[in-house]
Amino acid sequence: MHARSTTVMGRPGMIETGIAHVQDVVMPQVRAMDGCVGLSMVADRVTGRCIVTTAWRDDAAMRATADSVAPMRQQAADLLGGAATVDEWEIAYLHRDHRVADGCCARVTWTEVAPANVDTMVDAFRMGIMPRVEQLEGFCSASLFVDRAGGRSCLTATYDSPEAMMSTRNAAMGLRADLVQQTGIKITEIGEFSLAIAHLDVPELV
């Protein structure tokens, strides 16, 4: 399974319009494409940052749609009032404790590691970190996306509410520190978002 993420630093006042556009216009078109297995969107309503992620059956399906989705990406970015940047990933891990509902939030952690150590990091996350993440209050789901060639990863954990996510900050900090110690990864950024659209139909990958 693979994923393409589009990040737009938009205008905060356009977030709701952008969410509606992605849900009503972009999502039906993308989900109709061969090999698409869903779409999600997270948004920071304070900064205006939005990330739309589409999931694909395999790398070939993702790349085959590149030209088709480009105009949609540009239209959405123009509507949000910002430029779009694109990242492509392999979905290395995905686990759902339960389905998300209205009001859910997501904490996203971006990391870097030597490309040769990507598998070590994935194994450490799967076997050492995830059993502890599942115990956190309000935990809904978690995913790990990797860029093997670039040594990058994107870890996302979703929670039932902003309050639940806030209550896990100290525990999450400790988990990140443990992962750094075990694998030598570098944490490059952490973001907290509202989960605006949750229609990734990727099966369990554990």
N, C-alpha and C positions, 0 to 999 in steps of 0.2 A: 504494500500500500504506500502511496505517495501523497504529498500535499503541496499546494502552492499557497503562500500567504502574501497578501497585499496589505501594506501598511500605509496609511494616509494620516499626516498631521493636519487635520482639518480645523475649521473654525468651530468652537464650542456651540455656537448658536445654530449650526447646521447639522448637529449630530442626529437629532430626531428625524429630520428630513432624509438624511443619508441612510439611516436604518430602514426607514420605510421604503426607500428606493431599492436597497439591496434585497429586502424581503419580497417586495411586490414585482420588481422588474428583473433584477439580476438572478435571483435564486431560481425562478422557474426556467430561465433559459439555460443556466449552467447545469441544473439537474437533468435536463433533457439531453445533454451531451453524452455520447458513448463513453462509458467508463467512469462517470462521475458517481461518487458515493456520498455526496452531501456537502453542506456548506455551514459554516459558523461565522459569527461576528462578535467581537468584543469591542467595547468602547469606553474611553475615559471621558466622561462628560465635562470634566473640569478643563483638561488640556486640549480636547478635541482629537486626540489620537484614536484611530480606529484600525482594527486588523480584521480583514476578511480572509478566511481560510477555506479553500476548496479541497476535498479529498478525492483521490483517483485510484482506480483499480491497480494500476501499475505506472511505471515511469513513462512507458510508451503512450498510454492514454493521456497522461498529463501533458506531455509534449505535443501531442497531436492537436490539442485544443488551444495552444498558445496564441495563435493568430486570431482565433474566434473570440477569446476572452479579452484581448487587448483593448478593443473599442469600449467594451463594457467597463473595464477598469478605468479608462480615461474619463468616461462620462461620470462615473461615481466619484472619482477624485475631483473633477471640476465642480460637481455639486457640493462636495464637502469643503471645497476651497483650499485644497492642498495638493502637493505632488505625491505620486504613488511610488513606492519601492517594493520590489518583488523578491521573495525568497522561495526556493524549492527544497523540499525535504523528503526524506524517507520516514515513514511512521514506524518507529522501532518498538513502541509500547503504547497500549491503550487499555485502560481498565475503568469500568463504571461500577460504582457501588449501587447507585440508583439513578434514575432519570432526573435531569435538572428540571426546575420549574421557574416560574416568574420570580425575579428578585435574586437569582443566582449570580455569583461573582467569580472571577478567575484571577489567580496570581500566576504571572508568567515570568519565568527566569531564563535568561539567555546566557549561554556559556561558550567557552572555547577550550579546546584540548588538542594535543597533538593528534593528527589524523590516525596514527597507528594505535592510539589508545581509545578510540571511540567505542570499540566493543567492550573494553574493560569498564568504561564509564556506564554503558548500557546495562551490563551485568550487575554492577554495584547499585545502580538505581533500582533495578528490578528486584534484586534479592535482599539488599540491605536497607534501602530507603523506603520503598513502597509499603512494606508491612507496617511501618511506623506512620506513614502518611495516612493510611486507611483508618488509623485510630484517632485522627484529629477530629475535633468537633465540627459537625456539619459537612464533612467531606462527601463530595458527589462523585468525582471522576478525576483521572489523571492521564496525561499523555506525554510522550517523549518523542520529539521529532529530531532527526539528526541529518547533518550534511557531512557525509563521510569524507569527501575530498577536502572540504574546508575546515574540518575539525570543529564544527559548530553544532550546538544543540539548542533546543527550545523545550523547556519543561513547563507544562501547564497543569495546575490543580484547580478544580472548581469546587465551590462551597455553596451551601444553601442560602446564605444571606451575607450582606456586608458585615454584620455583627459576628457571624461565625468566622469569616475570613480574618477579621481584625483580631479575634481571640486566638488565632493560630500563629500570629506573626513571630512571637518569640520561639515557638516550637519549630516553625519553618526555618528560622535563622539557624537554629542548631542543626537541623537536617542538612542545610546547605553547607555548613561548616564541616560536617562529617563527610559529605560527598567530596568536598575540596580536598580534605585530608587523605581520603582513600584513593582518589584518582588523579589528583593534580590539576583538575580543571580550574579555569579562571572564570569567575562570574562577571559578566560584562554589563548586565542590566537586570533590574527587577521592576515589573509593572503590575499594578492592580487595576482591574477593569470590571465593568458591568458586562454580563453575558447577555448580549442583545438578541442573538439568533443562535439556536442550537439544533442544527439538523445535520450533524455528521453521522452517517449511518455506517461508520467503520466498525467491523466486528471486533470482539475482544482480541487483543494482541498482547499476550502476557508470556 
